[in-house]
């Protein structure tokens, strides 16, 4: 996995941890989860577009 894809994956997992912690502490926030889903989809796109 190239460096940019690995960085995106780390950011996505970190975002999931932050979104989960926020939801547990403060309650659900739809925009936060929407942003995480968009980040996850972009990460999937970066990983899928990487050269073989």
TIMI-2910 file (N, C-alpha, C, CB; in pm, 1 decimal, decimal comma, always signed):
<rs>
+----------+----------+----------+----------+----------+----------+----------+----------+----------+----------+----------+----------+------+
!      n_x !      n_y !      n_z !     ca_x !     ca_y !     ca_z !      c_x !      c_y !      c_z !     cb_x !     cb_y !     cb_z ! resn !
+----------+----------+----------+----------+----------+----------+----------+----------+----------+----------+----------+----------+------+
!    +85,9 !   -117,4 !     +0,0 !     +0,0 !     +0,0 !     +0,0 !    +90,0 !   +123,0 !     +0,0 !    -97,5 !     +0,2 !   +123,2 !  Unk !
!    +70,8 !   +211,4 !    -96,2 !   +154,0 !   +332,6 !   -101,3 !   +129,0 !   +423,2 !    +19,7 !   +126,7 !   +410,3 !   -231,3 !  Unk !
!   +218,9 !   +518,3 !    +39,8 !   +211,1 !   +605,5 !   +155,8 !    +81,8 !   +683,8 !   +165,6 !   +324,6 !   +699,6 !   +154,4 !  Unk !
!    +31,9 !   +736,2 !    +53,5 !    -90,7 !   +817,2 !    +58,9 !   -211,7 !   +732,3 !    +97,1 !   -115,6 !   +885,7 !    -76,3 !  Unk !
!   -219,2 !   +611,3 !    +45,4 !   -331,3 !   +523,2 !    +80,3 !   -323,5 !   +481,6 !   +226,6 !   -332,5 !   +398,6 !    -10,2 !  Unk !
!   -204,3 !   +457,0 !   +274,6 !   -187,2 !   +420,2 !   +415,5 !   -226,1 !   +537,5 !   +505,8 !    -40,7 !   +376,9 !   +443,4 !  Unk !
!   -187,3 !   +658,1 !   +467,2 !   -223,7 !   +776,9 !   +544,8 !   -374,8 !   +795,1 !   +547,3 !   -156,3 !   +902,3 !   +486,8 !  Unk !
!   -440,5 !   +776,4 !   +434,2 !   -586,7 !   +787,5 !   +428,8 !   -651,1 !   +682,0 !   +517,7 !   -637,3 !   +773,1 !   +283,8 !  Unk !
!   -598,1 !   +560,8 !   +517,0 !   -654,4 !   +453,6 !   +599,6 !   -639,3 !   +485,9 !   +748,2 !   -586,1 !   +319,2 !   +567,4 !  Unk !
!   -524,5 !   +538,8 !   +787,0 !   -502,9 !   +576,4 !   +926,9 !   -597,7 !   +689,0 !   +966,3 !   -356,3 !   +619,0 !   +950,2 !  Unk !
!   -615,7 !   +787,6 !   +879,9 !   -709,3 !   +897,4 !   +908,0 !   -852,5 !   +845,5 !   +919,6 !   -701,1 !  +1005,1 !   +797,9 !  Unk !
!   -890,0 !   +751,4 !   +836,6 !  -1025,2 !   +696,5 !   +841,1 !  -1049,8 !   +620,4 !   +970,6 !  -1049,4 !   +605,1 !   +721,6 !  Unk !
!   -954,7 !   +537,6 !  +1010,2 !   -970,1 !   +462,6 !  +1135,4 !   -970,2 !   +558,8 !  +1254,0 !   -856,8 !   +357,3 !  +1151,1 !  Unk !
!   -883,6 !   +659,0 !  +1251,3 !   -881,9 !   +758,9 !  +1358,4 !  -1014,1 !   +834,3 !  +1364,4 !   -766,0 !   +857,4 !  +1338,4 !  Unk !
!  -1067,9 !   +868,1 !  +1246,8 !  -1197,5 !   +935,7 !  +1242,0 !  -1308,4 !   +850,1 !  +1298,9 !  -1231,2 !   +974,3 !  +1100,2 !  Unk !
!  -1301,9 !   +720,4 !  +1275,4 !  -1402,1 !   +629,2 !  +1330,9 !  -1393,8 !   +627,3 !  +1483,1 !  -1383,4 !   +487,0 !  +1274,6 !  Unk !
!  -1272,7 !   +624,8 !  +1535,6 !  -1254,9 !   +625,9 !  +1681,0 !  -1308,5 !   +756,0 !  +1740,0 !  -1105,9 !   +607,7 !  +1717,8 !  Unk !
!  -1278,0 !   +868,0 !  +1676,4 !  -1325,3 !   +997,6 !  +1725,4 !  -1477,4 !  +1006,3 !  +1717,8 !  -1261,6 !  +1112,1 !  +1644,9 !  Unk !
!  -1535,6 !   +963,7 !  +1605,7 !  -1681,5 !   +968,6 !  +1590,6 !  -1750,8 !   +880,3 !  +1693,8 !  -1722,2 !   +925,3 !  +1449,2 !  Unk !
!  -1694,2 !   +764,0 !  +1718,4 !  -1752,4 !   +674,2 !  +1818,3 !  -1741,6 !   +733,8 !  +1958,2 !  -1683,4 !   +537,2 !  +1814,1 !  Unk !
!  -1626,1 !   +788,7 !  +1991,2 !  -1607,2 !   +849,8 !  +2123,1 !  -1701,8 !   +968,3 !  +2141,5 !  -1460,7 !   +895,2 !  +2141,4 !  Unk !
!  -1716,9 !  +1049,9 !  +2038,7 !  -1808,2 !  +1164,8 !  +2046,8 !  -1951,6 !  +1117,5 !  +2066,6 !  -1798,1 !  +1251,9 !  +1919,4 !  Unk !
!  -1990,5 !  +1013,2 !  +1993,2 !  -2126,3 !   +961,5 !  +2005,3 !  -2151,6 !   +907,0 !  +2145,3 !  -2151,3 !   +852,6 !  +1901,1 !  Unk !
!  -2055,1 !   +838,5 !  +2203,0 !  -2071,0 !   +785,1 !  +2337,8 !  -2080,1 !   +898,8 !  +2439,9 !  -1954,0 !   +690,8 !  +2372,6 !  Unk !
!  -1995,5 !  +1000,8 !  +2423,6 !  -1988,5 !  +1107,9 !  +2523,0 !  -2100,2 !  +1210,6 !  +2508,4 !  -1855,6 !  +1177,2 !  +2513,4 !  Unk !
!  -2133,4 !  +1248,2 !  +2384,9 !  -2223,0 !  +1361,4 !  +2362,6 !  -2355,2 !  +1323,8 !  +2296,0 !  -2153,5 !  +1463,7 !  +2279,0 !  Unk !
!  -2364,6 !  +1204,0 !  +2242,0 !  -2483,7 !  +1165,8 !  +2168,4 !  -2456,0 !  +1168,6 !  +2019,0 !  -2600,9 !  +1258,1 !  +2203,1 !  Unk !
!  -2545,1 !  +1109,2 !  +1944,5 !  -2525,8 !  +1094,5 !  +1800,5 !  -2528,4 !  +1228,9 !  +1729,4 !  -2632,4 !  +1003,2 !  +1742,2 !  Unk !
!  -2445,0 !  +1241,5 !  +1628,8 !  -2441,4 !  +1360,1 !  +1544,5 !  -2439,1 !  +1310,3 !  +1399,9 !  -2316,3 !  +1452,5 !  +1577,5 !  Unk !
!  -2548,8 !  +1331,0 !  +1328,1 !  -2560,6 !  +1280,2 !  +1192,1 !  -2456,5 !  +1335,4 !  +1096,7 !  -2695,7 !  +1310,8 !  +1139,3 !  Unk !
!  -2421,1 !  +1463,0 !  +1111,6 !  -2321,8 !  +1523,3 !  +1022,0 !  -2183,4 !  +1463,0 !  +1044,4 !  -2316,5 !  +1675,2 !  +1042,6 !  Unk !
!  -2152,9 !  +1431,2 !  +1168,6 !  -2024,3 !  +1368,5 !  +1199,0 !  -2013,6 !  +1232,6 !  +1131,3 !  -2005,9 !  +1353,7 !  +1350,7 !  Unk !
!  -2119,7 !  +1153,4 !  +1140,4 !  -2118,5 !  +1021,6 !  +1077,7 !  -2121,9 !  +1032,3 !   +926,4 !  -2236,0 !   +938,5 !  +1126,3 !  Unk !
!  -2192,9 !  +1131,0 !   +873,2 !  -2193,1 !  +1153,2 !   +728,5 !  -2052,4 !  +1185,9 !   +678,8 !  -2290,3 !  +1266,9 !   +691,4 !  Unk !
!  -1983,1 !  +1273,3 !   +752,6 !  -1846,1 !  +1309,1 !   +714,6 !  -1755,0 !  +1187,0 !   +720,0 !  -1791,8 !  +1419,9 !   +806,4 !  Unk !
!  -1774,8 !  +1100,7 !   +820,9 !  -1691,0 !   +981,5 !   +828,7 !  -1718,1 !   +886,5 !   +711,7 !  -1714,5 !   +909,2 !   +961,6 !  Unk !
!  -1844,2 !   +871,5 !   +674,5 !  -1877,8 !   +784,7 !   +560,2 !  -1814,4 !   +838,7 !   +432,3 !  -2031,7 !   +773,4 !   +542,9 !  Unk !
!  -1818,4 !   +970,7 !   +412,7 !  -1754,3 !  +1030,5 !   +295,0 !  -1604,1 !  +1003,8 !   +298,5 !  -1782,2 !  +1183,2 !   +288,5 !  Unk !
!  -1541,8 !  +1021,1 !   +413,9 !  -1398,3 !   +993,3 !   +427,7 !  -1367,6 !   +846,7 !   +397,2 !  -1350,1 !  +1028,7 !   +569,6 !  Unk !
!  -1451,6 !   +756,0 !   +445,4 !  -1431,3 !   +613,5 !   +418,6 !  -1443,6 !   +583,5 !   +269,5 !  -1532,2 !   +529,1 !   +497,9 !  Unk !
!  -1540,8 !   +644,2 !   +203,0 !  -1557,3 !   +621,3 !    +58,8 !  -1439,0 !   +676,3 !    -20,0 !  -1687,3 !   +685,5 !     +9,0 !  Unk !
!  -1388,4 !   +792,0 !    +19,4 !  -1270,1 !   +847,6 !    -47,4 !  -1149,9 !   +756,0 !    -25,0 !  -1239,4 !   +991,0 !     +4,5 !  Unk !
!  -1135,5 !   +703,6 !    +94,6 !  -1025,4 !   +611,4 !   +123,3 !  -1035,7 !   +485,7 !    +38,2 !  -1024,0 !   +574,0 !   +271,9 !  Unk !
!  -1154,9 !   +432,1 !    +26,1 !  -1174,5 !   +314,2 !    -59,3 !  -1137,7 !   +346,4 !   -203,2 !  -1320,3 !   +264,5 !    -51,6 !  Unk !
!  -1174,9 !   +465,3 !   -248,9 !  -1139,4 !   +507,6 !   -384,7 !   -990,2 !   +520,1 !   -404,0 !  -1205,0 !   +638,8 !   -417,1 !  Unk !
!   -919,5 !   +574,9 !   -305,1 !   -774,0 !   +589,1 !   -314,9 !   -707,6 !   +451,9 !   -318,7 !   -719,1 !   +671,9 !   -196,6 !  Unk !
!   -754,9 !   +362,4 !   -234,0 !   -696,2 !   +226,9 !   -231,5 !   -725,3 !   +153,4 !   -361,6 !   -751,0 !   +145,7 !   -111,6 !  Unk !
!   -846,2 !   +168,5 !   -414,4 !   -882,5 !    +99,5 !   -537,5 !   -809,3 !   +157,3 !   -658,9 !  -1033,1 !   +107,2 !   -558,9 !  Unk !
!   -775,4 !   +285,6 !   -654,6 !   -712,0 !   +350,2 !   -769,5 !   -560,1 !   +335,1 !   -770,5 !   -747,6 !   +496,4 !   -771,5 !  Unk !
!   -503,9 !   +279,6 !   -664,7 !   -359,7 !   +266,4 !   -659,2 !   -308,8 !   +172,9 !   -768,2 !   -316,5 !   +216,3 !   -522,5 !  Unk !
!   -191,5 !   +200,4 !   -819,7 !   -136,7 !   +113,3 !   -924,6 !   -103,3 !    -24,8 !   -868,3 !    -10,5 !   +176,9 !   -987,4 !  Unk !
!   -116,2 !   -123,9 !   -952,7 !    -92,2 !   -262,2 !   -910,9 !    +54,8 !   -292,8 !   -907,8 !   -163,0 !   -359,7 !  -1003,1 !  Unk !
+----------+----------+----------+----------+----------+----------+----------+----------+----------+----------+----------+----------+------+
</rs>
